[in-house]
Amino acid sequence: MLVTPQQAYRAVTSRDTRFDGCFVTGVRSTGIYCRPSCPARTPKPGNVEFFPTSAAAQQAGYRACRRCLPDAVPGSPEWNLRADLAGRAMRLITDGLVEREGVPGLAARLGYSTRQLTRVLTEELGAGPLALARAHRAHTARLLIATTELNFTDIAHAAGFASLRQFNETVREVFATNPTELRTRTTRRTSPRRLPAGTLRLRLPTRLPFDATGTPDLRLTPAVEGVEWRTDAGYGRTLRLPHGHGLAELVPEDDHLVATLRLTELRDLGSAVARLRRLFDLDCDPVAVDGTLGSDPALTTAVAKTPGVRLPGSVDGTETAVRALLGQWDPVTKGRAELSLLAARLGERIPGFAEGTEALLFPTAEVIAEATGGELPGPAERSGALRALARAIASGDLRIDEGRDGAELREELRRIGGLGHGAAEHVGIRVLGDPDALPPSDEESRRGAARLGLPNDETALREHAKRWSPWRSYAAVHLWRAARAERPRPEPERSIDHTPEETQ
């Protein structure tokens, strides 16, 4: 855990919401586990024990509190801070890899044996990969029970359970109630109204403060027309998922984002939610970030003006690498026109949210690798580099996902993928959520540094940045925002009209 038992108990005593998702509290006298901010009476110190994950609490025989719903909180920021095996495994587990490939597949992705992986996760997190995946399935099931009218057989399938019986048993064990009672209780709390067929609406909790305006702007720089768009109140994009594809639109509201989803395969829900959370860095600890960066006089004003900045994440490793490659060839517009042209020529067209509209899935590495020179944008040298990158990804020589070791991924991006040092750093930040990587100073970073009174020489800036650790990536976001403050906000590339019936 990121906190000691003494700190954890103080957080429970003060009902500090900042720690929700960082750990859970097992109460021995009641046999339940709660989030730190649970409004119930604070238990005595001798009656509690703390766990880094819900799965660990469940393994110890505790069931989830019905009052505070400890799984309905932001995830732990620990998984991005930790670049070790446990952190990498947790990111893959939340993406649903165990449901798709089993524990052997997870171990193979991480380069360990199944036995080694199970031992490390049990020692570090209090539960093995199967138990961690089971807790993730239970969370997905609760989301579907509370926010949809799907029958329980469909929910069991969508959440990754092998059978309806396994689904019922897990719900009873984790939530101490059956699915019917859980639906009655949670729907009374959330009061969902009917949505168009095939459309889901979920709440994605986040910690405050949250830069709700600047975060979508960073995602839309550059925007890929048809793949992502700015809505009247938020951000939307297409998703390429393990079993199909989807559309997502996100709107900030109070301490959460409202996510409207349309998926071709409901079993992709868990992966979609995990990727959207990474896309907007919803598990960040903004108080810790702002506290460290704001203590530097050069950043004090920037942090006070824009608290709660987030790292722009990734939902597709191939798309992120292609963006970085084209961006290093055209750093002024970051390959904006070429990205949109590539998607228009090679992307898959799918129905948009509104009837009669279309959206685009970003092309796969296989499609780009097989494209002819005339189908790829830019001059021959650029299209050749793009094709080489795509072939490396398609062949498996270069794997870009959230389970990779950061140093290894960056080295392979440079050696195999043809990316420069700065482009490889950007991919690492976006795909892995690395909080402490300061990319090499490009024109935009130097301009932002100058506006904030920081040295714009790369060597001097890196020396100064040591005081920002372990949040140097977030400091880079402040540099980018300072540079872009000089320019007017760009018009949206494309907007797909969508106004589904709102729910509470």
C-alpha positions in Angstrom: 0.0 0.0 0.0 1.0 3.6 -0.4 0.3 4.3 3.3 1.3 2.8 6.6 -1.4 1.2 8.9 -1.2 4.2 11.1 -1.8 6.6 8.2 -4.6 4.3 7.0 -6.4 4.4 10.3 -6.1 8.2 10.5 -7.7 8.4 7.0 -10.5 6.1 8.2 -11.1 8.2 11.3 -11.3 11.4 9.3 -13.3 9.7 6.5 -10.8 11.2 4.0 -12.1 10.6 0.5 -8.7 11.1 -1.0 -7.7 7.6 0.1 -10.8 5.8 -1.4 -9.4 3.2 -3.8 -5.9 3.3 -2.3 -6.8 0.6 0.3 -9.8 -1.1 1.9 -10.5 -1.6 5.6 -11.6 -5.0 6.9 -13.7 -4.8 10.1 -13.3 -8.0 12.1 -16.4 -7.5 14.2 -18.7 -7.3 11.2 -16.8 -9.3 8.6 -17.2 -6.5 6.0 -14.6 -4.4 4.2 -15.2 -0.7 3.5 -13.7 2.3 1.7 -11.8 4.7 4.0 -14.6 7.3 3.8 -17.4 4.9 4.8 -19.9 6.9 6.8 -20.5 4.1 9.3 -19.2 4.4 12.8 -15.4 4.3 13.0 -14.3 0.8 14.3 -11.8 0.5 17.1 -8.1 0.2 16.0 -8.0 -3.4 17.3 -10.9 -4.4 15.1 -9.5 -3.4 11.7 -7.0 -4.6 9.2 -6.0 -3.0 5.9 -5.7 -4.5 2.5 -4.2 -3.1 -0.7 -7.0 -4.6 -2.9 -10.6 -5.7 -2.6 -9.4 -9.2 -3.8 -7.1 -9.5 -0.7 -10.0 -8.6 1.6 -12.2 -11.1 -0.1 -9.5 -13.8 0.2 -9.4 -13.1 3.9 -13.2 -13.8 4.1 -14.6 -10.2 4.2 -17.6 -9.1 2.1 -18.2 -5.7 0.6 -20.0 -3.0 2.6 -23.5 -2.4 1.2 -23.5 1.1 2.4 -20.3 2.6 0.9 -19.8 0.2 -2.1 -16.0 0.1 -1.8 -15.6 -1.0 -5.4 -17.3 2.1 -6.8 -14.3 4.4 -6.3 -11.3 5.4 -8.3 -8.6 2.8 -8.6 -5.3 3.0 -6.8 -2.7 5.4 -8.2 -0.1 2.8 -7.0 -0.3 0.9 -10.3 1.1 3.8 -12.3 3.7 4.7 -9.6 4.9 1.1 -9.6 6.7 -0.1 -12.7 7.4 -3.5 -11.1 5.7 -6.8 -11.8 2.7 -6.3 -9.5 1.9 -2.9 -11.1 2.2 -4.2 -14.6 0.1 -7.3 -13.8 -2.7 -5.2 -12.2 -3.0 -3.0 -15.3 -3.4 -6.1 -17.5 -5.8 -7.8 -15.1 -8.1 -4.8 -15.1 -8.0 -4.8 -18.9 -9.5 -8.3 -18.7 -6.5 -10.3 -19.9 -7.1 -13.2 -17.5 -10.6 -13.7 -18.8 -9.3 -13.8 -22.4 -6.0 -15.7 -22.0 -6.1 -17.2 -18.5 -3.3 -16.9 -15.9 -0.8 -18.6 -18.3 -1.4 -15.9 -20.9 -0.9 -13.2 -18.3 2.3 -14.8 -17.1 3.6 -15.2 -20.7 2.9 -11.5 -21.4 4.9 -10.5 -18.3 7.7 -13.0 -19.0 7.3 -15.0 -15.8 6.1 -18.5 -15.0 2.6 -18.9 -13.6 4.1 -20.1 -10.3 6.4 -17.1 -10.0 3.6 -14.6 -10.9 1.2 -16.1 -8.4 3.8 -16.0 -5.6 4.8 -12.4 -6.3 1.2 -11.1 -6.5 0.2 -13.0 -3.3 3.1 -11.6 -1.4 2.6 -8.0 -2.7 -1.1 -7.7 -3.0 -2.5 -10.4 -0.7 -4.2 -12.3 -3.6 -3.1 -14.2 -6.7 -4.1 -13.4 -10.3 -7.3 -15.6 -10.2 -8.6 -13.8 -7.1 -7.7 -10.4 -8.5 -9.5 -11.2 -11.7 -12.5 -12.5 -9.8 -12.7 -9.2 -7.9 -12.6 -7.3 -11.2 -15.4 -9.5 -12.6 -17.5 -8.8 -9.5 -17.0 -5.1 -10.0 -18.1 -5.3 -13.7 -21.1 -7.4 -12.7 -22.2 -4.8 -10.1 -21.9 -2.0 -12.7 -24.2 -3.9 -15.1 -26.6 -4.9 -12.5 -27.0 -1.3 -11.3 -27.0 0.5 -14.6 -28.7 -1.7 -17.1 -31.8 -3.8 -17.5 -29.9 -6.8 -18.9 -30.9 -10.2 -17.7 -28.5 -11.9 -15.3 -27.4 -14.5 -17.9 -26.2 -11.8 -20.2 -24.5 -9.9 -17.3 -22.7 -13.1 -16.3 -21.4 -13.5 -19.8 -20.5 -9.9 -20.2 -18.6 -9.8 -16.9 -16.5 -12.8 -17.8 -18.1 -15.5 -15.6 -18.0 -19.1 -16.9 -21.6 -19.7 -15.9 -24.7 -18.2 -14.3 -24.0 -20.3 -11.2 -20.5 -18.9 -10.8 -21.9 -15.4 -11.2 -24.6 -15.9 -8.6 -22.1 -17.5 -6.1 -19.6 -14.6 -6.6 -22.2 -11.9 -6.1 -23.5 -13.6 -2.9 -19.9 -14.0 -1.5 -18.7 -10.5 -2.4 -21.8 -8.4 -1.7 -23.6 -10.7 0.8 -26.8 -10.5 -1.3 -28.2 -12.0 -4.4 -28.3 -10.2 -7.8 -32.0 -9.4 -7.6 -31.6 -7.7 -4.2 -28.5 -5.9 -5.4 -30.3 -4.6 -8.4 -33.2 -3.3 -6.3 -30.9 -1.5 -3.9 -28.6 0.0 -6.4 -31.1 1.0 -9.0 -33.1 2.8 -6.3 -29.9 4.7 -5.5 -29.0 5.5 -9.1 -32.5 5.7 -10.6 -31.5 4.8 -14.2 -34.0 5.6 -17.0 -34.2 3.7 -20.2 -31.6 4.3 -22.9 -31.6 3.5 -26.6 -31.1 -0.2 -27.3 -27.4 -1.2 -27.0 -26.4 1.9 -25.1 -25.0 1.9 -21.6 -24.4 4.8 -19.2 -21.9 4.4 -16.4 -20.3 6.6 -13.7 -16.5 6.6 -13.8 -15.4 8.0 -10.4 -12.3 10.2 -10.2 -10.5 12.1 -7.5 -10.8 15.9 -7.2 -9.6 18.3 -8.3 -9.9 17.3 -12.0 -9.0 19.5 -14.9 -12.2 18.8 -16.9 -11.5 21.3 -19.6 -7.8 20.8 -20.3 -7.7 17.0 -20.2 -10.0 16.6 -23.3 -8.0 19.4 -25.0 -4.8 17.4 -24.6 -6.5 14.4 -26.0 -7.6 16.4 -29.1 -4.1 17.6 -29.9 -4.0 16.4 -32.5 -7.5 15.1 -33.2 -8.0 12.3 -35.6 -11.1 13.2 -37.6 -13.8 10.5 -37.2 -11.9 8.6 -34.6 -12.3 11.2 -31.8 -14.4 14.4 -31.5 -15.4 17.1 -29.2 -19.0 17.1 -28.0 -20.9 20.1 -26.6 -20.0 19.0 -23.0 -17.1 16.6 -23.3 -15.1 14.2 -25.5 -15.9 11.2 -27.7 -14.1 8.5 -29.6 -14.2 5.0 -31.1 -12.7 2.0 -29.4 -11.1 -1.1 -30.9 -11.7 -3.8 -28.2 -10.7 -7.4 -27.8 -13.9 -8.9 -29.1 -15.4 -6.1 -31.2 -15.6 -2.3 -31.2 -17.4 0.5 -29.4 -18.2 4.2 -29.2 -17.7 6.2 -26.0 -18.6 9.8 -25.0 -17.5 11.2 -21.7 -18.9 14.2 -19.8 -17.4 15.5 -16.6 -19.8 15.9 -13.7 -18.8 16.7 -10.1 -16.5 13.8 -8.9 -17.0 11.5 -11.9 -17.3 11.3 -15.6 -20.5 10.1 -17.2 -19.6 7.5 -19.8 -22.1 6.7 -22.6 -21.0 3.5 -24.3 -22.2 1.4 -27.3 -20.5 -1.9 -27.6 -20.8 -4.6 -30.2 -19.9 -7.2 -27.5 -20.9 -6.7 -23.9 -18.1 -8.8 -22.7 -15.8 -5.9 -23.7 -17.3 -3.7 -21.0 -14.6 -4.3 -18.4 -11.8 -3.6 -21.0 -13.6 -0.5 -22.3 -14.0 1.0 -18.8 -10.3 0.2 -17.9 -9.1 1.9 -21.1 -11.2 5.0 -20.7 -10.0 5.3 -17.1 -6.4 5.2 -18.4 -7.3 7.6 -21.2 -8.2 10.3 -18.7 -5.9 9.2 -15.9 -8.8 8.9 -13.5 -6.9 7.0 -10.9 -4.4 9.8 -10.4 -3.8 11.3 -6.9 -4.1 15.0 -7.8 -3.5 16.3 -4.3 -0.1 14.6 -4.1 0.8 15.8 -7.6 -0.3 19.4 -7.0 1.4 19.5 -3.6 4.8 18.6 -5.0 4.6 20.7 -8.1 3.0 23.7 -6.4 5.9 23.9 -4.0 8.2 25.0 -6.8 7.8 28.8 -7.2 8.1 28.5 -10.9 5.0 26.3 -11.1 3.0 27.6 -8.1 0.8 29.9 -10.3 0.3 27.3 -13.0 -0.8 24.7 -10.5 -3.2 27.1 -8.7 -4.7 28.2 -12.0 -5.1 24.7 -13.3 -5.3 22.2 -10.4 -5.8 18.5 -11.1 -4.1 18.1 -14.5 -4.1 14.6 -15.9 -1.8 12.7 -18.2 -3.2 12.1 -21.7 -3.5 8.3 -21.9 -4.0 5.7 -24.6 -6.6 3.2 -25.6 -4.7 1.7 -28.5 -0.9 1.1 -28.5 -0.7 1.1 -32.3 -2.6 4.4 -32.7 -0.4 6.0 -30.0 2.9 4.9 -31.7 1.7 6.1 -35.2 0.7 9.4 -33.7 4.2 9.8 -32.1 6.0 8.7 -35.4 4.1 11.2 -37.6 4.4 13.9 -34.9 8.2 13.7 -34.9 8.2 14.3 -38.7 5.8 17.2 -38.3 6.2 18.6 -34.8 4.3 21.9 -35.5 0.9 20.2 -36.2 2.0 16.8 -34.9 1.0 15.1 -38.1 -2.6 16.2 -37.7 -3.7 16.1 -41.3 -1.8 12.9 -42.1 -3.3 11.1 -39.1 -6.8 12.0 -40.3 -6.0 11.1 -43.9 -4.6 7.7 -42.7 -7.8 7.0 -40.7 -10.0 8.0 -43.6 -8.2 5.8 -46.1 -7.6 2.7 -44.1 -9.9 2.9 -41.0 -13.0 0.8 -40.6 -16.2 2.7 -40.9 -18.8 2.0 -38.2 -22.2 3.6 -37.3 -22.0 6.7 -35.1 -24.2 7.4 -32.1 -26.7 9.4 -34.1 -28.7 7.7 -36.8 -27.2 8.2 -40.2 -23.8 9.2 -39.0 -20.5 7.3 -39.3 -17.3 7.1 -37.2 -13.9 5.5 -37.9 -11.8 2.9 -36.1 -8.1 3.7 -36.3 -6.5 1.2 -38.7 -4.8 -1.9 -37.3 -1.0 -2.5 -37.7 -1.8 -5.3 -40.1 -3.8 -3.0 -42.4 -1.1 -0.3 -42.4 1.6 -2.8 -43.0 -0.1 -4.2 -46.1 -1.0 -0.7 -47.5 0.5 0.5 -50.7 2.6 3.6 -51.0 -0.3 5.6 -52.5 -2.6 4.7 -49.5 -0.2 6.0 -46.9 0.1 9.8 -46.4 3.3 11.8 -46.8 6.4 11.4 -48.9 8.1 8.0 -49.5 10.5 8.2 -46.6 7.7 8.9 -44.2 5.4 6.2 -45.5 8.2 3.7 -45.4 8.9 4.4 -41.8 5.2 4.1 -41.0 5.0 0.8 -42.8 8.1 -0.5 -41.0 6.6 0.4 -37.6 3.3 -1.3 -38.5 5.1 -4.5 -39.6 7.1 -4.7 -36.4 3.8 -4.4 -34.4 1.9 -6.9 -36.6 4.7 -9.5 -36.5 4.8 -9.3 -32.7 8.4 -8.1 -32.7 7.1 -4.9 -31.0 4.4 -5.2 -28.4 2.9 -2.0 -27.1 0.6 -2.4 -24.1 0.2 -1.4 -20.5 1.9 -4.5 -19.2 5.3 -3.7 -20.7 8.4 -2.7 -18.7 8.9 1.0 -19.5 12.7 0.9 -20.2 12.3 -2.1 -22.5 9.4 -0.6 -24.4 11.2 2.7 -25.0 14.3 0.9 -26.2 12.3 -1.3 -28.6 10.4 1.7 -29.9 13.7 3.3 -30.9 15.5 0.2 -32.1 12.7 -1.6 -33.9 10.0 1.0 -34.4 12.1 3.8 -35.7 10.9 6.4 -33.1 13.2 9.1 -31.8 14.0 9.5 -28.2 11.3 12.1 -27.6 8.6 10.2 -29.5 9.4 7.0 -27.5 9.1 8.9 -24.2 5.7 10.2 -25.3 4.5 6.7 -26.1 5.7 5.5 -22.7 3.9 8.2 -20.9 0.6 7.7 -22.7 0.5 3.9 -22.8 2.1 3.1 -19.4 0.9 6.2 -17.5 4.5 6.8 -16.3 4.2 9.7 -13.9 7.9 10.5 -13.7 9.2 10.8 -17.2 10.1 14.2 -18.5 10.2 14.1 -22.3 13.1 15.7 -24.1 12.5 19.4 -24.6 10.7 20.0 -27.9 9.8 23.4 -29.2 6.5 23.4 -27.3 8.0 22.4 -24.0 10.8 25.0 -24.3 8.2 27.7 -25.1 6.2 26.7 -22.1 9.2 26.7 -19.8 10.1 30.2 -21.0 6.6 31.5 -20.2 6.9 30.0 -16.7 10.3 31.5 -16.0 12.1 28.1 -16.2 15.3 27.4 -18.1 14.5 26.3 -21.7 17.8 24.6 -22.2 17.3 20.9 -22.0 20.1 20.1 -19.7 19.3 22.9 -17.3 15.6 22.1 -17.4 16.2 18.4 -16.5 18.4 19.4 -13.6 15.7 21.8 -12.3 13.0 19.0 -12.8 14.6 16.7 -10.3 12.7 18.6 -7.6 9.4 17.5 -9.3 10.0 13.8 -8.9 8.0 11.5 -8.9 5.6 13.7 -10.9 7.7 15.0 -13.7 5.2 13.9 -16.4 2.6 16.1 -14.8 5.0 19.0 -14.8 5.4 18.5 -18.6 1.6 18.9 -18.9 1.9 22.3 -17.3 4.7 23.2 -19.8 2.5 22.2 -22.7 -0.5 24.1 -21.3 1.6 27.2 -20.8 2.8 27.0 -24.4 -0.7 26.5 -25.8 -2.1 29.4 -23.9 -0.4 31.6 -26.5 -2.6 30.1 -29.2 -6.4 30.3 -29.7 -8.2 27.1 -28.9 -8.6 25.1 -32.2 -12.0 24.4 -33.6 -13.1 20.7 -33.2 -12.2 18.4 -36.1 -15.6 16.8 -36.1 -18.6 16.5 -33.9 -20.9 13.5 -34.0 -24.3 14.6 -32.7 -25.5 12.5 -29.9 -28.0 13.3 -27.2 -29.3 10.1 -25.7 -31.8 10.3 -23.0 -30.0 11.3 -19.8 -30.1 9.3 -16.6 -29.2 10.1 -13.1 
